[in-house]
């Protein structure tokens, strides 16, 4: 049995409210890799920070949707990258060209909304953690809050993904044409496994199973 974090990251990893089942390609890839080594997966819904702490103590076995950081590598074993993710700056469609990069938006006096507790790529982190820009950075706990703030013109750009814009705008009744995609920040995503509960040998086997699952073609359309 592997216990895994599940958050609300549609369409890749989320709980279907109509069935209570954890769905999305990240869940399916993890289930396939785990089944290949004789395990099944139990998903637990936790806030992201609690999930990382539980992974550190061994109370949780795996967290999907994770980027590489050196501090996490001290307590987590990283899988091979299983997909790429692009953090994108989205701005209202009438935004001038000079404010369609993150640095340009900040330089123009605009405010950007980001998710609290996330580790973003370096190009984003350098700006949103800069003390001189703190009045221009708004941290929230849910993507829906970012969309609400943007539509009320409380912020002038958000860091999200194309999938978030498509799925959450539809759910909230917002027109996706309100936003244009600006600067993108790509990075690899991994499954990270607790060093407390998953051995180096088990990690090797899981990586081999993950590679087989990804190369099977079964998930090509999903990713």
MIFIKE-388239 format. One record per residue (C-alpha): z, x, y. Coordinates in nm, 4 decimals, padded with zeros to 6 digits. Each point is the difference from the previous one (the first is absolute). Last residue first. Layout:
N
z:x:y
Z:X:Y
...
END
This chain:
223
z:x:y
-02.1347:-00.0180:01.4330
-00.0048:-00.3374:-00.1746
-00.3668:00.0355:-00.0956
00.0648:00.3291:-00.1786
00.3118:-00.1231:-00.1790
-00.1408:-00.0454:-00.3496
-00.2298:00.2998:00.0414
00.1848:00.1919:-00.2708
00.0438:00.2991:00.2312
00.3037:-00.1518:00.1736
00.1696:-00.0975:-00.3260
-00.0718:00.3374:-00.1631
00.1362:00.1844:00.3045
00.3127:-00.2154:00.0006
00.0573:00.0666:-00.3691
-00.0312:00.3756:00.0593
00.2375:-00.0239:00.2953
00.2460:-00.2021:-00.2068
-00.0074:00.2607:-00.2763
00.0622:00.2836:00.2467
00.2817:-00.1964:00.1616
00.1581:-00.0583:-00.3405
-00.0078:00.3755:-00.0624
00.1509:00.0739:00.3425
00.2763:-00.2493:-00.0702
00.0375:-00.3448:00.1558
00.3526:-00.1351:00.0584
00.1729:00.2225:00.2562
-00.3246:00.1523:00.1278
-00.0869:-00.3506:00.1183
-00.3701:-00.0802:-00.0043
-00.2427:-00.0185:00.2917
-00.3260:-00.1916:-00.0326
-00.2471:00.1572:00.2370
-00.2073:-00.0775:00.3098
-00.2454:00.2363:00.1683
-00.0558:-00.0045:00.3773
-00.2435:-00.1283:00.2620
00.0749:-00.0356:00.3767
-00.2513:-00.2269:00.1747
-00.0748:-00.0405:00.3718
-00.1067:-00.3422:00.1220
-00.0681:-00.3162:-00.1954
-00.0668:-00.3027:00.2178
00.2368:-00.2947:00.0129
-00.0335:-00.3571:00.1306
-00.2901:-00.0390:-00.2454
00.2622:-00.0533:-00.2727
00.0661:-00.3483:00.1389
00.3654:-00.0883:-00.0503
00.1155:-00.2833:-00.2260
00.3105:00.1807:-00.1234
-00.1164:00.0301:-00.3615
-00.3519:00.0996:00.1074
00.1352:00.2612:00.2405
00.2247:00.1290:-00.2802
-00.2750:00.0457:-00.2578
-00.2775:00.1543:00.2085
00.2119:00.2101:00.2365
00.2211:00.1214:-00.2836
-00.3042:00.0874:-00.2117
-00.1620:00.1925:00.2848
00.3132:00.2072:00.0347
00.2762:00.0157:00.2611
00.1035:00.1917:00.3117
00.0086:-00.2427:00.2908
-00.1438:-00.0004:00.3510
00.0659:-00.1392:00.3465
00.3515:-00.1380:-00.0411
00.1623:-00.3047:00.1609
-00.3501:-00.1428:00.0333
00.1122:-00.3259:-00.1676
-00.2606:00.0543:-00.2708
00.1240:00.3563:-00.0454
00.3628:-00.1073:-00.0305
-00.0820:-00.2630:-00.2626
-00.2119:00.2453:-00.1999
00.2705:00.2658:00.0013
00.2637:-00.2537:-00.1020
-00.2164:-00.1091:-00.2930
-00.0086:00.3625:-00.1140
00.3730:-00.0092:-00.0616
00.2990:00.2196:00.0951
-00.0896:00.0924:00.3579
-00.0090:00.3207:00.2071
-00.1505:-00.0141:00.3501
-00.1277:00.3253:00.1517
-00.0724:00.0224:00.3730
00.3596:00.0495:00.1176
00.0332:00.2766:-00.2589
-00.2893:00.2041:00.1401
00.1946:00.2910:00.1537
00.2204:00.0184:-00.3081
-00.3006:00.0891:-00.2210
00.0566:-00.1729:-00.3341
-00.2937:-00.2428:00.0444
-00.2368:00.2768:00.1066
00.0594:00.2732:-00.2567
00.0459:-00.2624:-00.2710
-00.3484:-00.1449:00.0511
-00.1970:00.3237:-00.0407
00.2428:00.1106:-00.2710
-00.0764:-00.2928:-00.2276
00.2584:-00.2817:00.0060
00.3375:-00.0097:-00.1693
00.1100:-00.3615:00.0290
00.3578:-00.1093:00.0769
-00.0902:-00.2448:00.2780
-00.3639:-00.1076:00.0051
-00.2064:00.0790:00.3080
-00.0930:-00.1733:00.3260
-00.1774:00.1851:00.2812
00.0546:-00.0354:00.3738
-00.2626:00.0862:00.2594
00.0483:00.2329:00.2962
-00.3548:00.1370:-00.0078
00.1286:00.3254:-00.1506
00.1557:-00.1979:-00.2860
-00.3284:-00.1727:-00.0799
-00.1921:00.3266:00.0299
00.2385:00.1817:-00.2345
-00.0334:-00.2785:-00.2555
-00.3769:-00.0151:00.0316
-00.1714:-00.3151:00.1191
00.1347:00.0318:00.3550
-00.2942:00.1911:00.1482
-00.2467:-00.2501:-00.1450
00.1380:-00.2877:00.2060
00.1967:-00.2730:-00.1845
-00.1918:-00.3292:00.0011
00.0233:-00.0371:-00.3793
00.3789:00.0190:-00.0044
00.1135:00.3219:-00.1702
00.0465:00.1043:-00.3609
00.1021:00.3594:-00.0741
-00.0607:00.0608:-00.3664
00.2167:00.1440:-00.2751
-00.2519:00.0741:-00.2721
00.1116:00.0073:-00.3620
-00.1410:00.1998:-00.2854
00.0574:-00.0808:-00.3630
00.1705:00.1259:-00.3146
00.1082:00.3425:00.1187
00.1469:00.1901:-00.2985
00.3553:-00.1056:-00.0608
00.2822:00.1509:00.2006
00.3390:00.0843:-00.1469
00.2892:-00.0987:00.2246
00.3331:00.1533:00.1047
-00.1013:00.3164:00.1887
-00.3572:-00.1262:00.0366
00.1351:-00.2660:00.2359
00.0873:00.2679:00.2568
-00.3441:00.1613:-00.0258
-00.1841:-00.3210:00.0799
-00.2934:-00.1432:-00.1941
-00.1014:-00.3598:00.0618
00.1435:-00.2895:-00.1956
-00.1597:-00.3320:-00.0979
00.1864:-00.0316:-00.3278
00.3724:00.0676:-00.0539
00.1210:00.0884:-00.3478
00.3164:00.0290:-00.2064
00.2666:-00.1794:00.2044
00.3758:00.0557:-00.0339
-00.0703:00.3713:-00.0420
00.1935:00.1070:00.3099
-00.3095:00.1096:00.1944
-00.2044:-00.2970:-00.1180
00.2770:-00.2312:00.1197
-00.0077:00.1717:00.3413
-00.3770:-00.0461:00.0206
00.0357:-00.3658:-00.0975
00.2760:-00.0548:00.2544
-00.2250:00.1361:00.2747
-00.2901:-00.2229:-00.1076
00.2007:-00.3224:-00.0118
00.0305:-00.1137:-00.3607
-00.1891:-00.2312:-00.2355
00.0267:00.1194:-00.3589
-00.2929:00.0225:-00.2399
00.0516:00.0478:-00.3731
-00.2666:00.2128:-00.1636
-00.0737:00.0407:-00.3697
00.0009:00.3267:-00.1848
-00.1820:00.1390:-00.3038
-00.1827:00.2907:00.1621
-00.3269:-00.1914:00.0402
00.1953:-00.3076:00.1116
00.1343:00.1966:00.2975
-00.3495:00.0986:00.1133
-00.1269:-00.3587:-00.0285
00.3055:-00.1486:00.1748
-00.0315:00.2511:00.2845
-00.3704:-00.0762:00.0418
00.0679:-00.3748:-00.0021
00.2808:00.0195:00.2556
-00.2091:00.2119:00.2362
-00.2918:-00.2398:-00.0535
00.1930:-00.3048:00.1225
00.2543:-00.2319:-00.1568
00.3745:-00.0437:-00.0477
00.0504:-00.3447:-00.1498
00.2163:-00.2645:00.1693
-00.2670:-00.2570:-00.0832
-00.0792:-00.1723:00.3311
00.1631:00.2709:00.2120
-00.2255:00.2693:-00.1453
00.2110:00.3114:00.0501
-00.1701:00.2993:00.1584
-00.1848:00.3245:-00.0668
-00.3585:00.0796:00.0991
-00.1137:-00.3113:00.1884
00.2508:-00.0142:00.1540
00.2809:00.2505:00.0625
00.3137:-00.2119:-00.0287
00.2344:00.2240:-00.1912
00.0511:00.0767:-00.3665
00.2135:00.2865:-00.1230
-00.0301:00.0957:-00.3632
00.2313:00.0028:-00.3000
-00.1538:00.1677:-00.3024
00.0894:-00.1225:-00.3476
END
